[in-house]
Amino acid sequence: MTYGLIADIGGTNARFALAPIKSTAHALRLDESEIIEVKLLDCKQYENISDAIEFYFSQLPEQYERPVHGCLAIACPTENDWIQMTNHTWAFSVKELKKMFNFKTLSFINDYHALANSILFLDDKKLHKVGGDESQHGKPMVVTGPGTGLGLGALVFDNIHPITVCTEGGHSSFAPDSKLELEILSFLMDKFGRVSNERLISGQGLENVYEALTFIRNGVATRLSAPEISKAALDKADPICEEALEVFCSVLGTFAGDAALMYGAKGGIFIAGGIIPRFLEYFEKSQFRAKFENKARFAAYNAEIPVFVILDKQPGLLGSAAVLNYQAH
């Protein structure tokens, strides 16, 4: 079996692994068990991506040859040879990296490009449904979700294989949906100027929401870390933390609902990222679904669309493995 290098590189952690390159990509079948030698690296421990790749290769058992094909998902735009991560310090040339490690083929794809391509291969047991009807076969599917940042990608379909729609939709402008959200927007505009959805729907976004609420409620802006806010909210130990987490879920609902309308996502909306699975029970009871469906004349349209929270720990690797095979044929 020939293996290629795959990765899922975020602003905090980088997962590297090996994935099989199959004889054909037509009607591709992939199982998570086929992804081997998975290693989770802390990005802060490596000055640049080449150091991280070299360390990963040094840890491979002797029976595996160094891969000469690679498809790496990374949390930033990937259209150009020079790649600069949005939420981390790594910056590099793909051509130079390819030459350094003697790759025959090496591609970088946006992390949500990979996540979108993972959807078709996820075990149903790794998906938690939050409202809506059943997914409609062959209809567009959208993946989004908060993590270090906010991503957005989609799959549309032709007769051969899925087509990925890569976006930077997380950086679209935040549109408030209530008077309180208008006040939060005003605070964040004073701080940032333009306010994107990522400024509210991400780890740092939750911190921004809390800071805005402390100013609105107390007149003094105070900042806490996202884990501190979540814990205090779930423990019901701080009413402003509770309010911040509710606003966070509500704004995510509005954003996901807008994405459903824009893509006609009758195939479903898939929530990725490491944040929501940490408080899934709370999330189900939050205003997320109500805001997702709160689309006036198109409320019934969105009410049909299912939302799934991805519980799989490494969907980005699965998607990278799929794209690796698509690109190899």
C-alpha positions as CSV (number, residue, x, y, z in Angstrom):
1,M,0.0,0.0,0.0
2,T,1.3,3.5,-0.9
3,Y,0.7,6.2,1.7
4,G,0.6,9.9,1.4
5,L,1.1,12.6,4.1
6,I,-2.0,14.3,5.3
7,A,-2.5,16.9,8.0
8,D,-5.1,19.1,9.7
9,I,-3.3,22.3,10.9
10,G,-5.1,24.8,13.0
11,G,-4.0,27.8,14.9
12,T,-3.4,25.8,18.0
13,N,-2.7,22.1,17.1
14,A,-1.5,20.2,14.0
15,R,-2.5,16.6,13.4
16,F,-0.3,14.7,10.9
17,A,-1.0,11.2,9.6
18,L,-0.6,8.8,6.7
19,A,-3.5,7.9,4.4
20,P,-3.7,5.3,1.7
21,I,-3.6,6.3,-2.0
22,K,-6.1,4.1,-3.6
23,S,-6.2,2.7,-7.2
24,T,-9.2,4.9,-8.1
25,A,-11.0,7.9,-6.7
26,H,-14.2,7.0,-8.5
27,A,-16.9,6.2,-5.9
28,L,-14.2,6.6,-3.3
29,R,-14.6,4.7,0.0
30,L,-12.6,5.8,3.0
31,D,-12.8,4.6,6.6
32,E,-11.2,6.4,9.5
33,S,-9.4,3.1,10.5
34,E,-7.4,3.5,7.3
35,I,-5.7,6.7,8.6
36,I,-2.6,5.6,10.5
37,E,0.3,7.0,12.5
38,V,-1.7,10.0,13.7
39,K,0.3,12.4,15.8
40,L,-1.0,15.6,17.5
41,L,1.6,18.4,17.7
42,D,1.4,21.7,19.6
43,C,2.1,24.4,17.0
44,K,3.7,26.6,19.5
45,Q,6.5,24.1,20.0
46,Y,7.7,24.4,16.4
47,E,9.2,27.6,14.9
48,N,8.0,26.7,11.4
49,I,6.0,24.1,9.6
50,S,9.1,22.4,8.2
51,D,10.3,21.6,11.8
52,A,6.9,20.1,12.5
53,I,7.0,17.9,9.4
54,E,10.6,16.8,10.1
55,F,9.7,15.8,13.6
56,Y,6.7,13.8,12.4
57,F,8.8,12.0,9.8
58,S,11.4,11.2,12.5
59,Q,8.7,9.5,14.6
60,L,7.5,7.2,11.8
61,P,8.2,3.4,12.3
62,E,10.8,2.0,9.9
63,Q,8.4,0.0,7.9
64,Y,6.9,3.2,6.4
65,E,8.8,5.0,3.7
66,R,8.8,8.8,3.7
67,P,5.7,9.8,1.7
68,V,6.3,11.6,-1.6
69,H,2.7,12.8,-2.0
70,G,1.0,15.1,0.4
71,C,-2.2,17.0,1.0
72,L,-2.3,19.2,4.1
73,A,-5.2,21.1,5.3
74,I,-4.4,24.4,7.0
75,A,-6.5,27.2,8.6
76,C,-5.8,30.1,6.2
77,P,-6.1,30.9,2.5
78,T,-4.1,28.5,0.3
79,E,-4.5,29.9,-3.3
80,N,-0.9,31.2,-3.5
81,D,2.5,29.7,-3.2
82,W,3.3,31.8,-0.1
83,I,1.1,30.8,2.8
84,Q,0.7,32.9,5.9
85,M,-1.5,31.4,8.7
86,T,-4.2,33.7,9.9
87,N,-4.2,32.7,13.6
88,H,-0.6,31.5,13.9
89,T,2.9,32.6,13.0
90,W,3.8,29.9,10.4
91,A,4.5,31.3,7.0
92,F,6.2,29.4,4.1
93,S,6.5,28.7,0.4
94,V,4.8,25.5,-0.8
95,K,7.4,25.1,-3.6
96,E,10.3,25.4,-1.2
97,L,8.7,23.0,1.2
98,K,8.1,20.5,-1.7
99,K,11.7,20.7,-2.7
100,M,13.0,20.5,0.9
101,F,11.2,17.1,1.5
102,N,11.5,15.7,-2.0
103,F,7.7,15.5,-2.5
104,K,6.5,14.6,-6.0
105,T,3.2,16.3,-5.3
106,L,2.3,18.6,-2.4
107,S,-0.8,20.6,-2.0
108,F,-2.3,22.7,0.7
109,I,-6.0,23.1,1.1
110,N,-8.0,25.3,3.4
111,D,-9.0,23.4,6.6
112,Y,-12.7,23.8,5.7
113,H,-12.0,22.4,2.2
114,A,-10.9,19.3,4.1
115,L,-13.8,19.3,6.6
116,A,-16.3,19.6,3.7
117,N,-14.8,16.6,2.1
118,S,-15.0,14.6,5.3
119,I,-18.8,14.8,5.5
120,L,-19.5,11.9,3.1
121,F,-17.2,9.5,5.0
122,L,-18.3,10.3,8.6
123,D,-19.8,7.5,10.6
124,D,-23.4,8.4,11.5
125,K,-22.5,7.7,15.2
126,K,-20.1,10.6,15.0
127,L,-22.9,13.0,14.0
128,H,-25.3,14.5,16.5
129,K,-28.5,15.9,15.0
130,V,-30.0,19.2,16.2
131,G,-33.4,19.6,14.6
132,G,-34.7,19.6,11.0
133,D,-35.7,16.8,8.7
134,E,-33.6,14.3,6.9
135,S,-30.7,15.3,4.5
136,Q,-31.7,15.4,0.9
137,H,-29.4,13.3,-1.3
138,G,-27.4,15.3,-3.9
139,K,-28.2,18.7,-2.4
140,P,-25.6,21.1,-1.2
141,M,-24.0,20.5,2.2
142,V,-22.4,23.2,4.3
143,V,-19.8,22.8,7.1
144,T,-19.1,25.7,9.5
145,G,-18.2,26.0,13.2
146,P,-16.2,27.9,15.8
147,G,-12.7,27.0,16.9
148,T,-9.6,29.2,17.0
149,G,-11.4,31.0,14.1
150,L,-14.6,30.5,12.1
151,G,-14.6,28.6,8.9
152,L,-17.2,27.9,6.2
153,G,-17.1,25.5,3.3
154,A,-19.6,23.6,1.1
155,L,-20.0,20.5,-1.1
156,V,-22.0,20.6,-4.3
157,F,-22.4,17.6,-6.5
158,D,-22.0,16.5,-10.1
159,N,-22.0,13.0,-11.6
160,I,-18.4,12.2,-10.9
161,H,-17.4,13.4,-7.5
162,P,-18.2,16.2,-5.1
163,I,-17.1,19.7,-5.9
164,T,-15.7,21.8,-3.0
165,V,-16.7,25.4,-2.5
166,C,-13.9,27.0,-0.5
167,T,-14.7,30.3,1.2
168,E,-13.5,32.7,3.8
169,G,-17.1,33.2,4.9
170,G,-16.2,33.4,8.6
171,H,-14.9,36.9,7.8
172,S,-18.2,38.1,6.4
173,S,-19.7,41.0,8.3
174,F,-21.6,40.4,11.5
175,A,-25.3,41.2,11.2
176,P,-27.0,41.8,14.6
177,D,-30.4,40.2,15.1
178,S,-31.5,41.9,18.3
179,K,-31.1,45.2,20.2
180,L,-28.6,43.6,22.5
181,E,-26.5,42.4,19.6
182,L,-26.7,45.9,18.2
183,E,-25.1,47.1,21.5
184,I,-22.4,44.4,21.3
185,L,-21.7,45.4,17.6
186,S,-21.3,49.1,18.7
187,F,-18.8,48.1,21.4
188,L,-16.8,45.8,19.0
189,M,-16.8,48.5,16.2
190,D,-15.2,50.9,18.6
191,K,-12.5,48.2,19.3
192,F,-12.0,46.7,15.9
193,G,-13.6,49.0,13.3
194,R,-15.1,46.4,11.0
195,V,-16.7,43.5,12.8
196,S,-16.7,40.0,11.2
197,N,-18.7,37.0,12.4
198,E,-15.4,35.5,13.6
199,R,-15.1,38.3,16.1
200,L,-18.0,36.7,17.9
201,I,-18.1,33.1,16.8
202,S,-14.8,31.6,17.8
203,G,-12.8,31.1,21.0
204,Q,-11.6,34.7,21.0
205,G,-15.1,35.6,19.8
206,L,-16.7,34.3,23.1
207,E,-14.1,36.4,25.0
208,N,-15.1,39.5,22.9
209,V,-18.8,38.9,23.6
210,Y,-18.2,38.6,27.3
211,E,-16.0,41.8,27.3
212,A,-18.8,43.7,25.5
213,L,-21.4,42.5,27.9
214,T,-19.4,43.5,31.0
215,F,-19.2,47.0,29.5
216,I,-22.9,47.1,28.6
217,R,-24.0,45.8,32.1
218,N,-21.4,47.3,34.4
219,G,-19.8,50.2,32.5
220,V,-16.3,48.6,32.7
221,A,-15.0,46.2,30.1
222,T,-13.5,43.0,31.7
223,R,-11.9,40.1,29.9
224,L,-11.9,36.4,30.7
225,S,-10.6,33.4,28.7
226,A,-13.1,31.3,26.7
227,P,-12.7,28.2,29.0
228,E,-13.3,30.4,32.1
229,I,-16.5,31.9,30.5
230,S,-17.8,28.5,29.4
231,K,-17.2,26.9,32.8
232,A,-18.8,29.7,34.8
233,A,-21.8,29.7,32.4
234,L,-22.3,26.0,32.6
235,D,-21.9,26.1,36.4
236,K,-24.3,29.0,36.6
237,A,-21.7,30.8,38.6
238,D,-21.8,34.1,36.7
239,P,-24.8,35.6,35.0
240,I,-22.8,37.6,32.4
241,C,-20.9,34.4,31.5
242,E,-24.3,32.7,31.0
243,E,-25.5,35.6,28.9
244,A,-22.2,35.5,26.8
245,L,-22.6,31.8,26.1
246,E,-26.2,32.2,25.1
247,V,-25.3,35.1,22.7
248,F,-22.5,33.0,21.3
249,C,-24.9,30.1,20.4
250,S,-27.6,32.6,19.1
251,V,-25.2,34.3,16.8
252,L,-23.9,31.0,15.5
253,G,-27.5,30.0,14.8
254,T,-28.1,33.2,12.8
255,F,-24.9,32.7,10.8
256,A,-25.5,29.0,10.1
257,G,-29.1,29.9,9.1
258,D,-27.8,32.5,6.7
259,A,-25.3,30.0,5.2
260,A,-28.2,27.5,4.7
261,L,-30.2,30.1,2.8
262,M,-27.2,31.2,0.7
263,Y,-26.2,27.7,-0.4
264,G,-29.6,26.1,-0.4
265,A,-28.2,23.5,2.0
266,K,-30.9,20.9,1.9
267,G,-28.1,18.3,2.4
268,G,-27.6,19.7,5.8
269,I,-25.5,22.0,7.9
270,F,-22.5,20.4,9.8
271,I,-21.0,22.1,12.8
272,A,-17.3,21.4,13.2
273,G,-14.7,22.6,15.6
274,G,-13.7,21.7,19.1
275,I,-15.9,24.1,21.0
276,I,-19.6,23.0,20.6
277,P,-19.1,19.3,21.5
278,R,-17.8,20.4,24.9
279,F,-21.3,21.6,25.9
280,L,-23.6,19.7,23.5
281,E,-26.5,19.4,26.0
282,Y,-26.5,23.2,26.6
283,F,-26.2,23.9,22.9
284,E,-29.3,21.8,22.1
285,K,-31.3,23.8,24.7
286,S,-29.9,27.2,23.6
287,Q,-31.4,29.6,21.1
288,F,-29.2,28.2,18.3
289,R,-32.0,26.3,16.5
290,A,-34.6,29.1,17.0
291,K,-32.2,31.7,15.5
292,F,-31.3,29.2,12.7
293,E,-35.0,29.1,11.7
294,N,-35.7,32.8,12.4
295,K,-35.8,33.9,8.8
296,A,-39.2,35.5,8.4
297,R,-40.7,34.4,5.1
298,F,-38.1,31.6,4.8
299,A,-38.5,30.2,8.3
300,A,-40.3,27.1,6.9
301,Y,-37.5,26.7,4.4
302,N,-34.8,26.6,7.1
303,A,-37.0,24.5,9.5
304,E,-36.6,21.5,7.1
305,I,-32.8,21.7,7.0
306,P,-31.0,19.4,9.5
307,V,-28.0,20.5,11.5
308,F,-25.4,18.0,12.7
309,V,-22.7,18.5,15.2
310,I,-19.6,16.6,14.2
311,L,-18.3,14.6,17.1
312,D,-15.5,12.9,15.2
313,K,-12.1,13.9,16.6
314,Q,-10.2,14.1,13.3
315,P,-12.6,14.9,10.4
316,G,-10.0,17.2,8.8
317,L,-7.7,14.2,8.3
318,L,-10.5,12.2,6.7
319,G,-11.2,15.1,4.4
320,S,-7.5,15.5,3.5
321,A,-7.3,11.8,2.7
322,A,-10.3,12.2,0.4
323,V,-8.7,15.2,-1.5
324,L,-5.4,13.4,-1.6
325,N,-7.1,10.6,-3.6
326,Y,-9.1,13.0,-5.8
327,Q,-5.9,14.8,-6.7
328,A,-3.9,11.6,-7.4
329,H,-6.2,10.6,-10.2
